[in-house]
Amino acid sequence: MDNKDAEKLFFIPFNTGGHWLLLAINPIREIVYYLDSLGNEWTTYPDVKVLIDTVLQAFRAQRDIQTSRRGANSITWIKVACPQQRNQIDCGYFMLRFMRDTLALGRLKIPTDYFDEFKCAFYTKDQVDEIKEEWCQFMIKLNVCS
């Protein structure tokens, strides 16, 4: 990574052991955007924060980036108010939709109140079905199902 990467987001789908959430990370600026379709705080999943903070500290050390003694405290975690699921099974599709929406807009930052173009309290059944269909088509193209 070089200076042109300063405004890139890296997406990390994360499974907590029974729930999918999305992390979008700008490692240069040390910003972690946290999108959870259940609306939980990141403190609900402390292992996630420990892992990502450790990875960013290792990244910082590898790049020989000098920072204050605060260490992980200098990493900014931003909870994004995103559409919420109405059941306990669609989290993976929500995570995929969050990622797709962000990539479709080509944005380098995620606003704390999600994107105006996709702002809603809940995804409709059609919106969830749309991402399910896209996922199925993607998997078929990879020939995973044969």
C-alpha positions as CSV (number, residue, x, y, z in Angstrom):
1,M,0.0,0.0,0.0
2,D,1.2,3.5,-0.7
3,N,-0.3,7.0,-0.4
4,K,-2.9,6.4,-3.1
5,D,-4.3,3.8,-0.8
6,A,-5.0,6.4,1.9
7,E,-8.6,6.6,0.8
8,K,-9.4,2.9,0.2
9,L,-11.9,0.9,2.2
10,F,-11.2,-2.8,2.8
11,F,-14.3,-4.9,3.5
12,I,-14.3,-7.6,6.1
13,P,-17.4,-9.7,6.4
14,F,-17.3,-11.1,10.0
15,N,-19.1,-14.0,11.5
16,T,-19.4,-13.7,15.3
17,G,-20.3,-17.4,15.6
18,G,-23.9,-17.0,14.7
19,H,-24.3,-13.6,13.2
20,W,-22.8,-11.8,10.2
21,L,-21.8,-8.1,10.4
22,L,-19.7,-5.9,8.1
23,L,-16.5,-4.0,8.9
24,A,-15.3,-1.5,6.3
25,I,-11.7,-0.4,7.3
26,N,-9.5,2.4,6.1
27,P,-6.2,1.1,7.5
28,I,-4.2,4.3,6.8
29,R,-6.6,6.6,8.6
30,E,-7.3,3.8,11.2
31,I,-11.1,4.1,10.8
32,V,-13.3,1.1,11.2
33,Y,-16.9,1.4,10.1
34,Y,-19.1,-1.1,11.9
35,L,-22.4,-2.2,10.3
36,D,-24.6,-4.5,12.2
37,S,-28.1,-5.4,11.0
38,L,-29.2,-6.2,14.6
39,G,-28.1,-2.7,15.8
40,N,-25.8,-4.0,18.4
41,E,-22.8,-2.0,19.6
42,W,-19.4,-3.4,18.8
43,T,-19.0,-4.0,22.5
44,T,-21.4,-6.9,22.0
45,Y,-18.6,-8.6,20.2
46,P,-15.4,-7.7,22.0
47,D,-13.4,-10.3,20.1
48,V,-14.1,-8.4,16.9
49,K,-12.6,-5.2,18.3
50,V,-9.6,-7.0,19.8
51,L,-8.8,-8.8,16.5
52,I,-9.2,-5.7,14.2
53,D,-7.3,-3.4,16.6
54,T,-4.5,-6.0,16.7
55,V,-4.4,-6.3,12.9
56,L,-4.3,-2.5,12.5
57,Q,-1.5,-2.2,15.1
58,A,0.5,-4.9,13.2
59,F,-0.2,-3.0,9.9
60,R,1.0,0.2,11.6
61,A,4.2,-1.6,12.8
62,Q,4.9,-3.1,9.4
63,R,4.7,0.3,7.8
64,D,6.8,1.7,10.6
65,I,4.1,4.3,11.3
66,Q,4.9,6.5,14.3
67,T,1.9,7.1,16.4
68,S,1.2,8.3,19.9
69,R,1.5,5.9,22.8
70,R,-2.3,5.5,22.8
71,G,-2.0,2.5,20.5
72,A,-5.3,0.9,19.8
73,N,-7.1,3.9,21.4
74,S,-6.1,5.9,18.3
75,I,-8.3,3.6,16.1
76,T,-11.6,5.1,15.4
77,W,-14.7,2.8,15.5
78,I,-17.8,4.3,13.9
79,K,-21.1,2.6,14.3
80,V,-23.2,3.1,11.2
81,A,-27.0,3.3,11.6
82,C,-28.0,0.9,8.8
83,P,-31.2,-1.0,7.9
84,Q,-32.1,-3.5,10.5
85,Q,-33.3,-7.1,9.9
86,R,-36.6,-8.2,11.2
87,N,-35.7,-11.8,11.8
88,Q,-32.8,-13.9,13.0
89,I,-31.7,-15.4,9.7
90,D,-31.1,-12.6,7.1
91,C,-27.9,-11.1,8.6
92,G,-25.6,-12.6,5.9
93,Y,-27.8,-11.0,3.1
94,F,-27.8,-7.7,4.9
95,M,-24.0,-7.8,5.2
96,L,-23.8,-8.5,1.5
97,R,-26.2,-5.7,0.7
98,F,-24.3,-3.2,2.8
99,M,-21.1,-4.1,1.0
100,R,-22.8,-3.9,-2.4
101,D,-24.4,-0.6,-1.7
102,T,-21.1,0.9,-0.6
103,L,-19.3,-0.4,-3.7
104,A,-22.1,0.7,-6.1
105,L,-21.8,4.2,-4.8
106,G,-18.0,4.2,-5.0
107,R,-17.8,6.1,-1.7
108,L,-14.6,6.3,0.3
109,K,-16.4,7.0,3.6
110,I,-19.6,5.6,5.1
111,P,-21.8,8.2,6.8
112,T,-22.9,7.3,10.4
113,D,-26.5,7.4,9.2
114,Y,-25.8,5.2,6.1
115,F,-26.3,6.5,2.6
116,D,-29.2,8.7,1.6
117,E,-29.6,6.7,-1.6
118,F,-30.3,3.5,0.5
119,K,-31.6,5.0,3.8
120,C,-34.4,3.0,5.2
121,A,-35.3,1.4,8.6
122,F,-35.6,-2.1,7.1
123,Y,-35.0,-3.7,3.7
124,T,-38.1,-4.9,2.0
125,K,-38.6,-8.5,1.1
126,D,-37.9,-7.6,-2.5
127,Q,-34.6,-5.9,-1.5
128,V,-33.5,-9.0,0.4
129,D,-34.6,-11.3,-2.4
130,E,-32.6,-9.1,-4.9
131,I,-29.3,-9.7,-3.0
132,K,-30.2,-13.4,-2.6
133,E,-30.6,-13.7,-6.4
134,E,-27.3,-11.8,-7.0
135,W,-25.5,-14.1,-4.6
136,C,-27.0,-17.2,-6.3
137,Q,-26.0,-15.9,-9.8
138,F,-22.4,-15.2,-8.5
139,M,-22.1,-18.7,-7.1
140,I,-23.4,-20.2,-10.3
141,K,-20.8,-18.3,-12.3
142,L,-18.1,-19.6,-10.0
143,N,-19.4,-23.1,-10.7
144,V,-19.5,-23.8,-7.0
145,C,-22.7,-25.8,-7.1
146,S,-21.5,-28.6,-9.4
